[in-house]
């Protein structure tokens, strides 16, 4: 995973998967890069090949940690795989995680319903 800070924007790329197995590392690396001046987080998910509910939970946790005195930083999902776009739409989280898309490759997303 590559993390670059440009002023008030945190650009994150080369994310292979957003999964339960990688959620803690994902969160700790991004939390370490956060500062109170960060207002935008761009997650380039064009290389992401697997997403599960643990990965979605990591995004929600990141949003909570990225809050500053001006409110939460806006987390943009750039080129997410189609299954992740579908999950975000189903959970009506498009306002929370704005999506920008281009042509997508294939990826696998798993999110089981828990009662």
MDAnalysis code that builds the backbone (N, CA, C; Angstrom):
import MDAnalysis as mda
import numpy as np

u = mda.Universe.empty(345, n_residues=115, atom_resindex=np.repeat(np.arange(115), 3), trajectory=True)
u.add_TopologyAttr("name", ["N", "CA", "C"] * 115)
u.add_TopologyAttr("resid", np.arange(1, 116))
u.add_TopologyAttr("resname", ["UNK", "UNK", "UNK", "UNK", "UNK", "UNK", "UNK", "UNK", "UNK", "UNK", "UNK", "UNK", "UNK", "UNK", "UNK", "UNK", "UNK", "UNK", "UNK", "UNK", "UNK", "UNK", "UNK", "UNK", "UNK", "UNK", "UNK", "UNK", "UNK", "UNK", "UNK", "UNK", "UNK", "UNK", "UNK", "UNK", "UNK", "UNK", "UNK", "UNK", "UNK", "UNK", "UNK", "UNK", "UNK", "UNK", "UNK", "UNK", "UNK", "UNK", "UNK", "UNK", "UNK", "UNK", "UNK", "UNK", "UNK", "UNK", "UNK", "UNK", "UNK", "UNK", "UNK", "UNK", "UNK", "UNK", "UNK", "UNK", "UNK", "UNK", "UNK", "UNK", "UNK", "UNK", "UNK", "UNK", "UNK", "UNK", "UNK", "UNK", "UNK", "UNK", "UNK", "UNK", "UNK", "UNK", "UNK", "UNK", "UNK", "UNK", "UNK", "UNK", "UNK", "UNK", "UNK", "UNK", "UNK", "UNK", "UNK", "UNK", "UNK", "UNK", "UNK", "UNK", "UNK", "UNK", "UNK", "UNK", "UNK", "UNK", "UNK", "UNK", "UNK", "UNK", "UNK"])
u.atoms.positions = np.array([
    [0.854, -1.170, 0.000],
    [0.000, 0.000, 0.000],
    [0.899, 1.232, 0.000],
    [0.538, 2.197, -0.818],
    [1.304, 3.436, -0.947],
    [0.456, 4.578, -0.402],
    [1.035, 5.396, 0.486],
    [0.335, 6.520, 1.103],
    [1.146, 7.788, 0.859],
    [0.490, 8.800, 0.283],
    [1.148, 10.076, 0.000],
    [0.246, 11.199, 0.494],
    [0.832, 12.171, 1.191],
    [0.084, 13.329, 1.687],
    [0.376, 14.516, 0.780],
    [-0.694, 15.156, 0.300],
    [-0.598, 16.369, -0.517],
    [-1.456, 17.428, 0.164],
    [-0.867, 18.258, 1.004],
    [-1.625, 19.302, 1.697],
    [-2.696, 18.702, 2.590],
    [-3.982, 18.973, 2.261],
    [-5.082, 18.466, 3.090],
    [-5.661, 17.154, 2.549],
    [-4.928, 16.522, 1.611],
    [-5.403, 15.290, 0.984],
    [-4.424, 14.150, 1.208],
    [-4.980, 13.006, 1.594],
    [-4.211, 11.781, 1.764],
    [-4.559, 10.871, 0.596],
    [-3.582, 10.551, -0.258],
    [-3.791, 9.671, -1.406],
    [-3.251, 8.287, -1.072],
    [-4.108, 7.280, -1.207],
    [-3.739, 5.908, -0.889],
    [-3.964, 5.050, -2.130],
    [-2.956, 4.285, -2.517],
    [-3.070, 3.439, -3.706],
    [-2.384, 2.098, -3.437],
    [-2.403, 1.245, -4.455],
    [-1.787, -0.089, -4.385],
    [-2.377, -0.930, -3.256],
    [-3.706, -0.858, -3.121],
    [-4.421, -1.639, -2.109],
    [-4.844, -2.948, -2.770],
    [-4.252, -4.051, -2.366],
    [-4.539, -5.354, -2.970],
    [-5.881, -5.916, -2.524],
    [-6.172, -5.780, -1.218],
    [-7.444, -6.281, -0.701],
    [-7.871, -5.482, 0.515],
    [-9.174, -5.427, 0.710],
    [-9.775, -4.853, 1.916],
    [-10.506, -6.011, 2.578],
    [-9.876, -6.612, 3.546],
    [-10.416, -7.835, 4.125],
    [-10.172, -7.885, 5.622],
    [-10.882, -8.773, 6.268],
    [-10.716, -8.967, 7.707],
    [-9.254, -9.226, 8.047],
    [-8.580, -10.023, 7.232],
    [-7.186, -10.384, 7.484],
    [-6.230, -9.197, 7.398],
    [-6.595, -8.165, 6.634],
    [-5.699, -7.024, 6.438],
    [-6.222, -5.736, 7.074],
    [-7.393, -5.800, 7.700],
    [-8.043, -4.591, 8.219],
    [-7.197, -3.863, 9.261],
    [-6.595, -4.585, 10.198],
    [-5.808, -3.926, 11.242],
    [-4.599, -3.199, 10.669],
    [-3.907, -3.831, 9.738],
    [-2.751, -3.190, 9.109],
    [-3.188, -1.964, 8.312],
    [-4.262, -2.106, 7.547],
    [-4.815, -1.003, 6.768],
    [-5.119, 0.187, 7.678],
    [-5.848, -0.065, 8.761],
    [-6.225, 1.006, 9.690],
    [-5.009, 1.630, 10.359],
    [-4.078, 0.823, 10.836],
    [-2.934, 1.387, 11.564],
    [-2.045, 2.222, 10.648],
    [-1.844, 1.784, 9.409],
    [-1.007, 2.560, 8.484],
    [-1.663, 3.890, 8.121],
    [-2.969, 3.871, 7.890],
    [-3.652, 5.120, 7.544],
    [-3.790, 6.035, 8.752],
    [-4.048, 5.480, 9.909],
    [-4.141, 6.294, 11.120],
    [-2.817, 7.001, 11.392],
    [-1.713, 6.305, 11.162],
    [-0.390, 6.906, 11.363],
    [-0.154, 8.073, 10.409],
    [-0.753, 8.022, 9.235],
    [-0.550, 9.081, 8.235],
    [-1.516, 10.252, 8.411],
    [-2.562, 10.061, 9.215],
    [-3.565, 11.118, 9.392],
    [-3.044, 12.261, 10.255],
    [-3.508, 13.439, 9.941],
    [-3.267, 14.612, 10.785],
    [-4.566, 15.404, 10.822],
    [-4.642, 16.371, 11.723],
    [-5.858, 17.177, 11.829],
    [-6.134, 17.996, 10.570],
    [-5.107, 18.203, 9.742],
    [-5.298, 19.013, 8.535],
    [-5.881, 18.223, 7.362],
    [-5.942, 16.888, 7.471],
    [-6.474, 16.071, 6.378],
    [-7.983, 16.228, 6.285],
    [-8.447, 16.674, 5.118],
    [-9.878, 16.861, 4.869],
    [-10.408, 15.894, 3.824],
    [-9.506, 15.314, 3.022],
    [-9.886, 14.390, 1.957],
    [-8.968, 13.182, 1.979],
    [-9.555, 12.002, 1.832],
    [-8.786, 10.770, 1.703],
    [-9.232, 10.114, 0.406],
    [-8.303, 9.951, -0.519],
    [-8.588, 9.315, -1.806],
    [-8.045, 7.895, -1.777],
    [-8.946, 6.911, -1.796],
    [-8.542, 5.507, -1.811],
    [-8.662, 4.990, -3.241],
    [-7.532, 4.801, -3.901],
    [-7.521, 4.255, -5.257],
    [-7.624, 2.734, -5.135],
    [-8.788, 2.207, -5.479],
    [-9.056, 0.777, -5.329],
    [-8.979, 0.028, -6.658],
    [-8.329, 0.623, -7.637],
    [-8.257, 0.014, -8.972],
    [-7.485, -1.304, -8.963],
    [-6.620, -1.527, -7.986],
    [-5.853, -2.769, -7.903],
    [-6.414, -3.731, -6.864],
    [-7.535, -3.387, -6.259],
    [-8.127, -4.211, -5.214],
    [-8.861, -5.388, -5.846],
    [-8.497, -6.602, -5.423],
    [-9.076, -7.807, -6.015],
    [-10.001, -8.555, -5.057],
    [-10.052, -8.159, -3.791],
    [-10.917, -8.850, -2.833],
    [-11.374, -7.873, -1.764],
    [-12.666, -7.940, -1.430],
    [-13.245, -7.112, -0.376],
    [-14.188, -7.999, 0.430],
    [-14.142, -7.878, 1.765],
    [-15.149, -8.545, 2.578],
    [-15.674, -7.549, 3.612],
    [-16.564, -8.016, 4.473],
    [-17.187, -7.112, 5.450],
    [-16.164, -6.515, 6.411],
    [-15.106, -7.244, 6.695],
    [-14.049, -6.695, 7.543],
    [-13.388, -5.493, 6.887],
    [-13.241, -5.541, 5.577],
    [-12.676, -4.407, 4.845],
    [-13.601, -3.215, 4.858],
    [-14.905, -3.470, 4.707],
    [-15.887, -2.393, 4.788],
    [-15.888, -1.794, 6.191],
    [-15.767, -2.644, 7.199],
    [-15.673, -2.165, 8.577],
    [-14.440, -1.296, 8.785],
    [-13.342, -1.642, 8.119],
    [-12.123, -0.838, 8.213],
    [-12.340, 0.550, 7.616],
    [-13.131, 0.636, 6.543],
    [-13.442, 1.944, 5.961],
    [-14.262, 2.792, 6.926],
    [-15.242, 2.171, 7.574],
    [-16.071, 2.892, 8.546],
    [-15.217, 3.354, 9.728],
    [-14.350, 2.481, 10.216],
    [-13.465, 2.852, 11.328],
    [-12.526, 3.981, 10.925],
    [-12.030, 3.929, 9.690],
    [-11.157, 5.003, 9.195],
    [-11.905, 6.325, 9.178],
    [-13.149, 6.301, 8.753],
    [-13.943, 7.534, 8.716],
    [-14.069, 8.130, 10.112],
    [-14.299, 7.282, 11.108],
    [-14.403, 7.768, 12.490],
    [-13.084, 8.355, 12.972],
    [-11.975, 7.699, 12.642],
    [-10.667, 8.179, 13.077],
    [-10.238, 9.431, 12.324],
    [-10.778, 9.635, 11.133],
    [-10.384, 10.770, 10.304],
    [-11.198, 12.017, 10.627],
    [-11.911, 12.006, 11.718],
    [-12.667, 13.193, 12.123],
    [-11.730, 14.190, 12.777],
    [-11.944, 15.444, 12.457],
    [-11.181, 16.508, 13.114],
    [-12.167, 17.560, 13.593],
    [-11.708, 18.688, 14.031],
    [-12.573, 19.741, 14.538],
    [-13.575, 20.266, 13.519],
    [-13.334, 19.984, 12.245],
    [-14.216, 20.462, 11.168],
    [-15.150, 19.360, 10.676],
    [-15.210, 18.237, 11.358],
    [-16.020, 17.101, 10.921],
    [-15.131, 16.040, 10.307],
    [-15.754, 14.945, 9.856],
    [-14.947, 13.852, 9.291],
    [-14.352, 14.216, 7.936],
    [-13.184, 13.664, 7.676],
    [-12.597, 13.815, 6.347],
    [-13.484, 13.071, 5.355],
    [-13.539, 13.545, 4.140],
    [-14.315, 12.886, 3.096],
    [-13.451, 11.786, 2.494],
    [-13.966, 10.559, 2.501],
    [-13.241, 9.422, 1.952],
    [-13.824, 9.106, 0.579],
    [-13.026, 9.327, -0.452],
    [-13.430, 9.073, -1.829],
    [-12.928, 7.689, -2.235],
    [-13.816, 6.855, -2.759],
    [-13.426, 5.547, -3.289],
    [-13.228, 5.701, -4.785],
    [-11.988, 5.620, -5.226],
    [-11.656, 5.811, -6.640],
    [-11.513, 4.459, -7.323],
    [-12.270, 4.267, -8.381],
    [-12.215, 3.050, -9.182],
    [-12.370, 1.770, -8.370],
    [-13.384, 1.720, -7.489],
    [-13.573, 0.486, -6.725],
    [-14.091, -0.625, -7.625],
    [-13.811, -1.883, -7.283],
    [-14.356, -2.983, -8.067],
    [-15.883, -2.985, -7.992],
    [-16.520, -3.510, -9.030],
    [-17.981, -3.512, -9.103],
    [-18.647, -4.120, -7.875],
    [-18.137, -5.229, -7.319],
    [-18.792, -5.782, -6.127],
    [-18.802, -4.808, -4.942],
    [-17.750, -4.041, -4.774],
    [-17.719, -3.067, -3.677],
    [-18.702, -1.934, -3.955],
    [-18.790, -1.492, -5.197],
    [-19.779, -0.465, -5.539],
    [-21.181, -0.970, -5.223],
    [-21.426, -2.234, -5.513],
    [-22.732, -2.832, -5.244],
    [-23.023, -2.852, -3.738],
    [-22.050, -3.239, -2.937],
    [-22.228, -3.276, -1.480],
    [-22.504, -1.880, -0.942],
    [-21.736, -0.889, -1.391],
    [-21.929, 0.490, -0.934],
    [-23.336, 0.970, -1.302],
    [-23.787, 0.638, -2.506],
    [-25.132, 1.030, -2.930],
    [-26.206, 0.320, -2.105],
    [-26.039, -0.994, -1.889],
    [-27.021, -1.753, -1.117],
    [-27.151, -1.238, 0.312],
    [-26.031, -0.822, 0.885],
    [-26.035, -0.343, 2.265],
    [-26.344, 1.145, 2.344],
    [-26.628, 1.754, 1.187],
    [-26.958, 3.178, 1.097],
    [-25.872, 4.051, 1.762],
    [-24.622, 3.743, 1.432],
    [-23.485, 4.458, 1.995],
    [-22.790, 5.343, 0.961],
    [-23.456, 5.596, -0.160],
    [-22.867, 6.413, -1.214],
    [-22.575, 7.837, -0.784],
    [-23.375, 8.377, 0.147],
    [-23.110, 9.725, 0.659],
    [-21.920, 9.726, 1.611],
    [-21.693, 8.611, 2.276],
    [-20.590, 8.493, 3.233],
    [-19.274, 8.260, 2.498],
    [-19.328, 7.427, 1.442],
    [-18.145, 7.099, 0.660],
    [-18.416, 7.411, -0.819],
    [-18.207, 8.677, -1.237],
    [-18.418, 9.027, -2.647],
    [-17.530, 8.166, -3.548],
    [-18.096, 7.748, -4.679],
    [-17.397, 6.848, -5.597],
    [-17.141, 7.543, -6.923],
    [-15.918, 7.401, -7.427],
    [-15.554, 7.844, -8.768],
    [-15.066, 6.612, -9.507],
    [-15.641, 6.349, -10.691],
    [-15.309, 5.111, -11.391],
    [-14.795, 5.350, -12.794],
    [-14.109, 4.336, -13.270],
    [-13.672, 4.223, -14.654],
    [-13.943, 2.784, -15.050],
    [-13.260, 2.263, -16.034],
    [-13.431, 0.858, -16.404],
    [-12.849, -0.018, -15.311],
    [-13.541, -1.120, -14.997],
    [-13.138, -1.984, -13.899],
    [-12.710, -3.359, -14.394],
    [-11.788, -3.947, -13.647],
    [-11.434, -5.340, -13.865],
    [-12.344, -6.214, -13.021],
    [-11.936, -7.434, -12.814],
    [-12.753, -8.321, -11.999],
    [-12.237, -8.335, -10.568],
    [-13.135, -8.516, -9.653],
    [-12.779, -8.610, -8.243],
    [-13.858, -9.418, -7.555],
    [-13.560, -9.822, -6.350],
    [-14.496, -10.629, -5.575],
    [-14.793, -9.907, -4.275],
    [-16.066, -9.794, -3.938],
    [-16.459, -9.176, -2.674],
    [-17.384, -10.124, -1.937],
    [-17.134, -10.280, -0.648],
    [-17.930, -11.173, 0.180],
    [-18.440, -10.396, 1.379],
    [-19.735, -10.409, 1.574],
    [-20.312, -9.752, 2.742],
    [-21.562, -10.521, 3.119],
    [-21.472, -11.335, 4.131],
    [-22.603, -12.149, 4.554],
    [-23.478, -11.348, 5.516],
    [-24.776, -11.549, 5.435],
    [-25.700, -10.872, 6.347],
    [-25.618, -11.557, 7.706],
    [-25.545, -10.754, 8.730],
    [-25.521, -11.254, 10.106],
    [-26.758, -10.783, 10.822],
    [-27.452, -11.674, 11.483],
    [-28.658, -11.320, 12.236],
    [-28.349, -11.146, 13.683],
])
